[in-house]
Amino acid sequence: DIVTGEPQRFGLHEGLGRDEALRRWDEGTAEIDALWARLDPARFAERCTVFGSFEGTVIGHLLYAIDNEVHHRGQLYVYLRALGVEPPPFWSRD
């Protein structure tokens, strides 16, 4: 991973129920918070491979993750509105 340099496998978790998905989201958030605190900013320019396949710089991978989250959040808003469900304001993180 980006913090430790140890290879990580990418795994999909298909078929999770809502409660399990939210529980794992919370666990993942806590793990990300802990890892972020350990990340040395000097590593941002270093090259690394994530998920055993994707080569690039640490900052490049971080920016991709942010762009990917924004993209998928936008998709979700479009789908919810198409179903007649008004999503929460995009600026709300509650």
MIBALO-13506 format. One record per residue (C-alpha): residue number from 1; residue in three letters; x, y, z. Coordinates in pm, 1 decimal. Layout:
<nodes>
+-----+------+----------+----------+----------+
!  nr ! rest !        x !        y !        z !
+-----+------+----------+----------+----------+
! NUM !  ALA !        X !        Y !        Z !
...
+-----+------+----------+----------+----------+
</nodes>
This chain:
<nodes>
+-----+------+----------+----------+----------+
!  nr ! rest !        x !        y !        z !
+-----+------+----------+----------+----------+
!   1 !  ASP !      0.0 !      0.0 !      0.0 !
!   2 !  ILE !    100.8 !    362.2 !    -33.7 !
!   3 !  VAL !    192.5 !    404.1 !    332.6 !
!   4 !  THR !    378.0 !     81.9 !    408.0 !
!   5 !  GLY !    496.2 !    -16.3 !     59.4 !
!   6 !  GLU !    356.2 !   -366.4 !    111.5 !
!   7 !  PRO !    163.8 !   -511.3 !   -186.5 !
!   8 !  GLN !   -213.4 !   -525.7 !   -143.9 !
!   9 !  ARG !   -471.8 !   -718.1 !   -343.2 !
!  10 !  PHE !   -778.6 !   -547.4 !   -479.1 !
!  11 !  GLY !  -1093.3 !   -725.9 !   -369.9 !
!  12 !  LEU !  -1454.8 !   -670.6 !   -461.0 !
!  13 !  HIS !  -1725.5 !   -734.2 !   -206.8 !
!  14 !  GLU !  -2030.5 !   -807.6 !   -416.9 !
!  15 !  GLY !  -2363.8 !   -894.8 !   -265.6 !
!  16 !  LEU !  -2317.5 !   -711.4 !     63.4 !
!  17 !  GLY !  -2631.1 !   -599.4 !    239.8 !
!  18 !  ARG !  -2677.1 !   -236.1 !    333.9 !
!  19 !  ASP !  -2581.9 !   -278.1 !    700.0 !
!  20 !  GLU !  -2269.6 !   -481.8 !    619.7 !
!  21 !  ALA !  -2162.0 !   -236.7 !    348.8 !
!  22 !  LEU !  -2201.8 !     58.1 !    588.5 !
!  23 !  ARG !  -2014.2 !   -127.1 !    864.1 !
!  24 !  ARG !  -1725.8 !   -195.8 !    626.8 !
!  25 !  TRP !  -1734.7 !    165.9 !    507.3 !
!  26 !  ASP !  -1693.5 !    284.2 !    866.6 !
!  27 !  GLU !  -1408.9 !     38.1 !    925.9 !
!  28 !  GLY !  -1239.6 !    148.1 !    604.5 !
!  29 !  THR !  -1273.0 !    514.1 !    699.2 !
!  30 !  ALA !  -1106.7 !    451.3 !   1035.5 !
!  31 !  GLU !   -826.8 !    258.1 !    863.4 !
!  32 !  ILE !   -773.6 !    535.5 !    605.3 !
!  33 !  ASP !   -760.8 !    797.8 !    881.4 !
!  34 !  ALA !   -495.8 !    597.2 !   1067.6 !
!  35 !  LEU !   -288.0 !    535.2 !    754.1 !
!  36 !  TRP !   -312.0 !    898.7 !    641.4 !
!  37 !  ALA !   -160.4 !   1010.5 !    970.4 !
!  38 !  ARG !    140.4 !    784.8 !    898.7 !
!  39 !  LEU !    195.4 !    894.4 !    537.0 !
!  40 !  ASP !    519.2 !   1088.0 !    494.3 !
!  41 !  PRO !    455.2 !   1378.2 !    252.4 !
!  42 !  ALA !    800.8 !   1317.2 !    104.5 !
!  43 !  ARG !    656.9 !    998.7 !    -50.6 !
!  44 !  PHE !    409.0 !   1190.2 !   -270.2 !
!  45 !  ALA !    657.7 !   1214.6 !   -560.1 !
!  46 !  GLU !    770.2 !    850.4 !   -532.6 !
!  47 !  ARG !    658.7 !    593.3 !   -787.4 !
!  48 !  CYS !    466.5 !    290.6 !   -668.1 !
!  49 !  THR !    232.5 !     18.0 !   -788.8 !
!  50 !  VAL !   -109.4 !    -16.0 !   -628.5 !
!  51 !  PHE !   -325.8 !   -329.1 !   -629.0 !
!  52 !  GLY !    -39.6 !   -510.6 !   -800.2 !
!  53 !  SER !   -120.6 !   -351.8 !  -1136.7 !
!  54 !  PHE !   -135.9 !     26.9 !  -1148.7 !
!  55 !  GLU !    194.9 !    213.0 !  -1167.0 !
!  56 !  GLY !    230.8 !    582.7 !  -1094.9 !
!  57 !  THR !    324.1 !    834.9 !   -831.5 !
!  58 !  VAL !    173.8 !    835.4 !   -484.5 !
!  59 !  ILE !     13.9 !   1176.9 !   -545.9 !
!  60 !  GLY !   -120.3 !   1052.4 !   -880.0 !
!  61 !  HIS !   -289.6 !    755.9 !   -711.8 !
!  62 !  LEU !   -436.0 !    978.9 !   -440.8 !
!  63 !  LEU !   -572.9 !   1226.5 !   -695.8 !
!  64 !  TYR !   -719.5 !    939.1 !   -898.9 !
!  65 !  ALA !   -898.0 !    808.3 !   -588.3 !
!  66 !  ILE !  -1048.0 !   1152.8 !   -525.1 !
!  67 !  ASP !  -1154.9 !   1191.5 !   -890.7 !
!  68 !  ASN !  -1304.1 !    842.1 !   -886.1 !
!  69 !  GLU !  -1505.6 !    916.4 !   -569.8 !
!  70 !  VAL !  -1639.7 !   1239.4 !   -721.0 !
!  71 !  HIS !  -1734.0 !   1059.6 !  -1044.2 !
!  72 !  HIS !  -1920.9 !    777.9 !   -870.1 !
!  73 !  ARG !  -2092.2 !   1014.3 !   -629.9 !
!  74 !  GLY !  -2216.1 !   1211.0 !   -932.0 !
!  75 !  GLN !  -2342.6 !    889.7 !  -1090.6 !
!  76 !  LEU !  -2532.7 !    802.9 !   -775.0 !
!  77 !  TYR !  -2699.5 !   1144.3 !   -768.5 !
!  78 !  VAL !  -2812.3 !   1103.0 !  -1130.9 !
!  79 !  TYR !  -2952.8 !    755.1 !  -1062.5 !
!  80 !  LEU !  -3132.0 !    863.6 !   -746.7 !
!  81 !  ARG !  -3291.4 !   1161.4 !   -921.1 !
!  82 !  ALA !  -3395.9 !    938.4 !  -1213.5 !
!  83 !  LEU !  -3576.3 !    722.6 !   -957.2 !
!  84 !  GLY !  -3748.4 !   1026.9 !   -808.9 !
!  85 !  VAL !  -3532.6 !   1031.6 !   -494.5 !
!  86 !  GLU !  -3378.8 !   1366.9 !   -401.2 !
!  87 !  PRO !  -3024.9 !   1300.5 !   -273.7 !
!  88 !  PRO !  -2877.3 !   1501.8 !     12.8 !
!  89 !  PRO !  -2697.6 !   1825.2 !    -79.3 !
!  90 !  PHE !  -2361.3 !   1735.1 !   -234.3 !
!  91 !  TRP !  -2179.4 !   1953.6 !     18.2 !
!  92 !  SER !  -2330.5 !   1764.1 !    314.7 !
!  93 !  ARG !  -2096.8 !   1504.6 !    466.7 !
!  94 !  ASP !  -2335.6 !   1404.9 !    748.4 !
+-----+------+----------+----------+----------+
</nodes>
